[in-house]
Amino acid sequence: MSHRSLDKLDKKILHLISEDARIPFLEVARACNVSGAAIHQRIQKLTNLGILKGSQFVIDPEKIGYETCAYVGLYLKNPEDFDDVVEALKKIPEVVEAHYTTGGYDLFIKIYAINNHHLLNIIHDKLQPLGLSRSETIISFNAVIDRPLPIIDSALDEKED
């Protein structure tokens, strides 16, 4: 992974916008003691470098009817089918994350389902046909910590050394 050299202004901007993506650039400029134009330029630079990937609204899945959040470890019958399975997972809207990880799983995914019955249908009807030898499911009752980039300050500070 390549690391970009960020100065203190970049770090302060990232800290402010990671806490509130809707913060007006002029408010960021005031907090950083620079002009609004300087903030626009820095945001553009951070975007061009790929450090900022955009902004989005965060929807609470439970409030729109997705009451079950589950993490599923997938074991593939044929691990060489990994890329095909990833492409198939992209077509399942309930799969919101997929990770290639260390450990025993070939893939580790996060799913939102309307309820446990819907989760069972997703696993049986959409995941098993992808060529799984088996899967392990963990249902999350509640996220007790849910924050964006919780290590942003310390991670960026280490890069200065």
C-alpha positions, 0 to 999 in steps of 0.5 A: 500500500502506498502512503501519501504524505499529508501535512497538518492542514490535510489531517485537520480537514480529514478529521473535521469532514470524517466527523461530519461529511456535511460540514460546510467548507467555509466552516472547515476553513474557519476551523483551519484558519485558511480561506474557503478556496484553500479548503476546496483545493485541498479537498480536490487534492485529497480526492485526486490522490484517492484518499477521499472516495466521496461522501454518502448518507448513512442509512440505519438499516433497522429503521427501513426494515432490515432487522438482521445483520449477519457476518458469514464466513464462506468456504468455497468448494473450489477456491480458484472460483474466488473471482467468480464468486466475488462477482456473483456476490456483487449481484446480491443486494443484501451483501454489503461487504465482502472481505478476503481475509486471513484465517480459514474462510475464503471470504467473509461477508456482511449481510443485512436481511429483513429477519432471520427467515430472510437471512436463511433464504439468502444463505440457502437460495443465493449463497449456497449455489455459488459453490460453497462447501459450507458457511458459518454465520454470526448474527449481530444483535447490535453494534456497540461501536460504530464510527468512521475511521476511528484511528484516523488521527493516530494512523496519520500521525505515524506517517509523519515519523 
